[in-house]
Amino acid sequence: MIYISGKITNNSHYKEDFDNAEKWLKLCGKEVVNPAKLGEIYPNKDYKFYMLLSVKMLEQCDEIYILKNYKTSIGAKAELALAKALNMKIHFENKQWKLKKNLFLTESQKENKQ
């Protein structure tokens, strides 16, 4: 399984960022863990609740996919550090992956990105 990590707090587009990554990774044949969906399952919880649950989810995976906005996220940087400590395979979102992801975005999603 592969875990998606990136900035959620103070990111108004986090659902779109994570959903697009999930779609792409599934097209690549991966079984995906998307922590951005936790708010739908467990609404109105605090940051600590989500972070601790995310760590438990990450521990169940053997790979992590790091979104490009991770550098401004304390949580994503902590997840990356844990993935390194657990010797997980690490994939960073880059321009090549971004271009390939754009191939399957709908036209309205492409327009919203501009």
C-alpha positions as CSV (number, residue, x, y, z in Angstrom):
1,M,0.0,0.0,0.0
2,I,1.1,3.6,-0.6
3,Y,0.3,6.5,1.7
4,I,-0.2,10.0,0.3
5,S,1.5,12.8,2.4
6,G,1.2,16.5,1.9
7,K,0.0,19.8,3.3
8,I,-3.6,19.7,4.6
9,T,-3.6,22.4,7.3
10,N,-4.1,25.9,5.7
11,N,-4.4,24.4,2.2
12,S,-7.8,25.2,0.7
13,H,-7.1,22.8,-2.2
14,Y,-6.0,19.8,-0.1
15,K,-8.9,17.6,-1.1
16,E,-8.2,18.2,-4.8
17,D,-4.5,17.7,-4.3
18,F,-4.9,14.4,-2.5
19,D,-7.8,13.2,-4.7
20,N,-5.8,13.8,-7.9
21,A,-2.8,12.0,-6.4
22,E,-5.0,9.1,-5.4
23,K,-6.5,8.8,-8.9
24,W,-3.0,8.8,-10.4
25,L,-1.6,6.2,-8.0
26,K,-4.6,3.9,-8.6
27,L,-4.0,4.3,-12.4
28,C,-0.5,3.1,-11.6
29,G,-1.9,0.0,-10.0
30,K,-1.3,1.1,-6.4
31,E,-3.5,0.4,-3.4
32,V,-3.8,3.9,-1.9
33,V,-4.2,5.3,1.6
34,N,-5.6,8.8,1.5
35,P,-5.5,10.6,4.9
36,A,-7.3,13.6,3.5
37,K,-10.5,11.6,3.8
38,L,-10.3,11.3,7.6
39,G,-12.3,14.5,8.1
40,E,-15.2,13.0,6.3
41,I,-15.1,9.8,8.5
42,Y,-14.3,11.6,11.7
43,P,-15.6,15.2,11.5
44,N,-14.7,18.0,13.9
45,K,-11.7,16.3,15.6
46,D,-8.5,18.2,16.5
47,Y,-5.1,18.1,14.8
48,K,-3.6,15.7,17.3
49,F,-6.4,13.2,16.6
50,Y,-5.9,13.3,12.8
51,M,-2.1,13.2,13.1
52,L,-2.0,10.2,15.4
53,L,-4.5,8.3,13.2
54,S,-2.5,9.2,10.1
55,V,0.7,7.7,11.7
56,K,-1.2,4.5,12.4
57,M,-2.3,4.4,8.7
58,L,1.2,5.2,7.5
59,E,2.6,2.3,9.6
60,Q,0.4,-0.1,7.6
61,C,2.0,1.0,4.3
62,D,5.2,0.1,2.6
63,E,5.5,3.2,0.4
64,I,4.8,6.9,0.7
65,Y,4.0,9.4,-2.0
66,I,5.0,12.9,-1.0
67,L,3.2,15.8,-2.6
68,K,5.3,18.8,-3.6
69,N,3.8,21.1,-0.9
70,Y,5.2,19.0,1.9
71,K,8.0,21.4,2.8
72,T,5.5,23.8,4.4
73,S,3.7,21.1,6.4
74,I,5.0,20.0,9.9
75,G,2.8,16.9,9.6
76,A,4.0,15.9,6.2
77,K,7.6,16.4,7.2
78,A,7.0,14.2,10.3
79,E,5.4,11.5,8.0
80,L,8.4,11.6,5.7
81,A,10.8,11.2,8.7
82,L,8.8,8.2,9.9
83,A,8.8,6.7,6.4
84,K,12.5,7.0,6.3
85,A,12.9,5.5,9.8
86,L,10.7,2.6,8.7
87,N,12.8,2.1,5.5
88,M,9.8,2.7,3.3
89,K,10.0,3.3,-0.5
90,I,9.6,7.0,-1.0
91,H,8.2,8.7,-4.1
92,F,8.2,12.5,-4.5
93,E,5.7,14.2,-6.7
94,N,7.7,15.9,-9.5
95,K,7.1,17.6,-12.8
96,Q,7.1,14.4,-14.7
97,W,4.5,12.8,-12.4
98,K,2.5,16.1,-12.5
99,L,2.4,16.1,-16.3
100,K,1.3,12.5,-16.4
101,K,-1.4,13.2,-13.8
102,N,-2.8,16.0,-15.9
103,L,-3.6,13.5,-18.7
104,F,-6.5,12.2,-16.7
105,L,-7.9,15.4,-15.1
106,T,-11.2,16.6,-16.4
107,E,-11.3,19.8,-18.4
108,S,-13.0,21.6,-15.5
109,Q,-10.2,20.5,-13.1
110,K,-7.6,21.7,-15.6
111,E,-9.3,25.1,-15.8
112,N,-9.5,25.4,-12.0
113,K,-5.8,24.8,-11.7
114,Q,-5.0,27.8,-14.0
